[in-house]
Amino acid sequence: MNKSPRNGLAKMYLNSIFLDPDRTERLIEIARSSLQPLLEGAIFNTIPLTIISFIIGLILAILTALARISTIKPLQTFARVYVSAIRGTPLLVQLFIIFYGLPTAGIVIDPFPAAVIAFSLNVGAYASEIIRASILSVPKGQWEAGYSIGMSYSQILRRIILPQASRVSIPPLSNTFISLVKDTSLAALILVTEMFRRAQEIAATNYEFLLLYTEAALIYWIICFLLSIVQGKLEGRFDRYVSR
């Protein structure tokens, strides 16, 4: 059976790393020197982009979820169309429409705000379904009990429903946040200098794409691993709070 050319190239690449001390030393130096720029891209762009987008998206999600369960038909329709449009189109396409498409209509948005808008709208649509399902999971008797003691709709929602729904929504919302960290790498395609963009720029100067992309992947992995630990602690705290 003939070996594929790609397998041969992979073998040559690995041999050049492990059998050539000079190349190994060069790769180590590239990895060491690129670590700081990658971490700077993560700290000053990737993480802020994630946090800002998630906070705005969560606000949109709560408003959208409330609109979906309201009895006002126009609000229901608007929320349904919004969720359907965002969930039915790729995030990359949404980014390109906002950053590259809107300028043709005279609306020019800088890369970072454009990314925030796209990610916030995306999070808002997906998280709204999580929040809506969490609110609907609370027994209707809780609403009736609130009304029976003279509480208003907003008071019941704020004091009774949302605290109970928050426990149900914490795990999926945490997963959404972790996924958003990884999705921010798409912002590199609209010139946001986040971590993956830094990896692309460095790799373009030394042509060590595998090394730089692997290094960036490891940093993403570490960030997501730490967030998963925080998620577990947060869930445990909510369990203790609800069980009181």
Secondary structure as UniProt FT lines:
FT   HELIX           5..18
FT   HELIX           21..41
FT   HELIX           42..46
FT   HELIX           47..69
FT   HELIX           73..87
FT   HELIX           91..96
FT   HELIX           97..101
FT   HELIX           102..105
FT   HELIX           111..137
FT   HELIX           140..148
FT   TURN            149..150
FT   HELIX           153..156
FT   HELIX           157..161
FT   HELIX           162..183
FT   HELIX           184..190
FT   HELIX           195..206
FT   HELIX           209..243
//
